[in-house]
Amino acid sequence: MRHLLACLAALLFLGAPALAQPSADEQAITRAVFDYFNGQTVGSAEQLNRAFAADNATMVGLVRAQDGTESLRTSRDMNEVIASWSATPNPNAPARSGEILDMHIVDGRIATVLFRSTTMFYDALTLIKIDGQWRIVAKAFIRQ
């Protein structure tokens, strides 16, 4: 009986898929997303510019007014957004938490990421690999 249990355990262990390590592209996309998130948190133009293809990126989002109505904020130039986010650098800002909810890479050149800031917003990000670097080219968001 012990021998049978040992054989079953070995088969289960050997047959179980190994925990997949993230690919180089997944790691690079994750770095870009967190350069954006952390760069916004501390107001780092350096991190934000690593994350975005600023000259060609856009942002659109659903914003809620004080009266509770929601409206679509039209596309904004990311250079202006980055300048606004980094106008007052605060490297000691309290850390925020966020997570990638979903990531899809197609043809090794385009990716979509759904991201959640734990307490503030949800983002749908589109990234393109430009000169070997993953950059955010579009950001759509909703506030929580």
JOWOFEN-V436907 format. One record per residue. N is the residue number from 1. RES is the residue in one letter. SS is DSSP state (helix for helix, strand for strand, loop for the rest). BURIAL is I if it has 24 or more other ideal C-beta (glycine too) atoms within 12 Angstrom, else O. Layout:
BEGIN
n:N res:RES ss:SS burial:BURIAL
n:N res:RES ss:SS burial:BURIAL
END
This chain:
BEGIN
n:1 res:M ss:loop burial:O
n:2 res:R ss:helix burial:O
n:3 res:H ss:helix burial:O
n:4 res:L ss:helix burial:O
n:5 res:L ss:helix burial:O
n:6 res:A ss:helix burial:O
n:7 res:C ss:helix burial:O
n:8 res:L ss:helix burial:O
n:9 res:A ss:helix burial:O
n:10 res:A ss:helix burial:O
n:11 res:L ss:helix burial:O
n:12 res:L ss:helix burial:O
n:13 res:F ss:helix burial:O
n:14 res:L ss:helix burial:O
n:15 res:G ss:helix burial:O
n:16 res:A ss:loop burial:O
n:17 res:P ss:loop burial:O
n:18 res:A ss:loop burial:O
n:19 res:L ss:loop burial:O
n:20 res:A ss:loop burial:O
n:21 res:Q ss:loop burial:O
n:22 res:P ss:loop burial:O
n:23 res:S ss:loop burial:O
n:24 res:A ss:helix burial:O
n:25 res:D ss:helix burial:I
n:26 res:E ss:helix burial:O
n:27 res:Q ss:helix burial:O
n:28 res:A ss:helix burial:I
n:29 res:I ss:helix burial:I
n:30 res:T ss:helix burial:I
n:31 res:R ss:helix burial:I
n:32 res:A ss:helix burial:I
n:33 res:V ss:helix burial:I
n:34 res:F ss:helix burial:I
n:35 res:D ss:helix burial:I
n:36 res:Y ss:helix burial:I
n:37 res:F ss:helix burial:I
n:38 res:N ss:helix burial:I
n:39 res:G ss:helix burial:I
n:40 res:Q ss:helix burial:I
n:41 res:T ss:helix burial:I
n:42 res:V ss:helix burial:I
n:43 res:G ss:loop burial:O
n:44 res:S ss:loop burial:I
n:45 res:A ss:helix burial:I
n:46 res:E ss:helix burial:O
n:47 res:Q ss:helix burial:I
n:48 res:L ss:helix burial:I
n:49 res:N ss:helix burial:I
n:50 res:R ss:helix burial:I
n:51 res:A ss:helix burial:I
n:52 res:F ss:strand burial:I
n:53 res:A ss:loop burial:I
n:54 res:A ss:loop burial:I
n:55 res:D ss:loop burial:O
n:56 res:N ss:loop burial:O
n:57 res:A ss:loop burial:I
n:58 res:T ss:strand burial:I
n:59 res:M ss:strand burial:I
n:60 res:V ss:strand burial:I
n:61 res:G ss:strand burial:I
n:62 res:L ss:strand burial:O
n:63 res:V ss:strand burial:O
n:64 res:R ss:strand burial:O
n:65 res:A ss:loop burial:O
n:66 res:Q ss:loop burial:O
n:67 res:D ss:loop burial:O
n:68 res:G ss:loop burial:O
n:69 res:T ss:loop burial:O
n:70 res:E ss:strand burial:O
n:71 res:S ss:strand burial:O
n:72 res:L ss:strand burial:O
n:73 res:R ss:strand burial:O
n:74 res:T ss:strand burial:O
n:75 res:S ss:strand burial:O
n:76 res:R ss:strand burial:I
n:77 res:D ss:strand burial:O
n:78 res:M ss:helix burial:I
n:79 res:N ss:helix burial:O
n:80 res:E ss:helix burial:O
n:81 res:V ss:helix burial:I
n:82 res:I ss:helix burial:I
n:83 res:A ss:helix burial:O
n:84 res:S ss:helix burial:O
n:85 res:W ss:helix burial:I
n:86 res:S ss:loop burial:I
n:87 res:A ss:loop burial:O
n:88 res:T ss:loop burial:O
n:89 res:P ss:loop burial:O
n:90 res:N ss:loop burial:O
n:91 res:P ss:loop burial:O
n:92 res:N ss:loop burial:O
n:93 res:A ss:loop burial:O
n:94 res:P ss:loop burial:O
n:95 res:A ss:loop burial:O
n:96 res:R ss:loop burial:O
n:97 res:S ss:loop burial:O
n:98 res:G ss:strand burial:I
n:99 res:E ss:strand burial:O
n:100 res:I ss:strand burial:I
n:101 res:L ss:strand burial:O
n:102 res:D ss:strand burial:O
n:103 res:M ss:strand burial:I
n:104 res:H ss:strand burial:O
n:105 res:I ss:strand burial:I
n:106 res:V ss:strand burial:O
n:107 res:D ss:loop burial:O
n:108 res:G ss:loop burial:O
n:109 res:R ss:loop burial:O
n:110 res:I ss:strand burial:O
n:111 res:A ss:strand burial:I
n:112 res:T ss:strand burial:I
n:113 res:V ss:strand burial:I
n:114 res:L ss:strand burial:I
n:115 res:F ss:strand burial:I
n:116 res:R ss:strand burial:I
n:117 res:S ss:strand burial:I
n:118 res:T ss:loop burial:O
n:119 res:T ss:loop burial:O
n:120 res:M ss:loop burial:O
n:121 res:F ss:strand burial:I
n:122 res:Y ss:strand burial:I
n:123 res:D ss:strand burial:I
n:124 res:A ss:strand burial:I
n:125 res:L ss:strand burial:I
n:126 res:T ss:strand burial:I
n:127 res:L ss:strand burial:I
n:128 res:I ss:strand burial:I
n:129 res:K ss:strand burial:I
n:130 res:I ss:strand burial:O
n:131 res:D ss:loop burial:O
n:132 res:G ss:loop burial:O
n:133 res:Q ss:strand burial:O
n:134 res:W ss:strand burial:I
n:135 res:R ss:strand burial:I
n:136 res:I ss:strand burial:I
n:137 res:V ss:strand burial:I
n:138 res:A ss:strand burial:I
n:139 res:K ss:strand burial:I
n:140 res:A ss:strand burial:I
n:141 res:F ss:strand burial:I
n:142 res:I ss:strand burial:O
n:143 res:R ss:strand burial:O
n:144 res:Q ss:loop burial:O
END
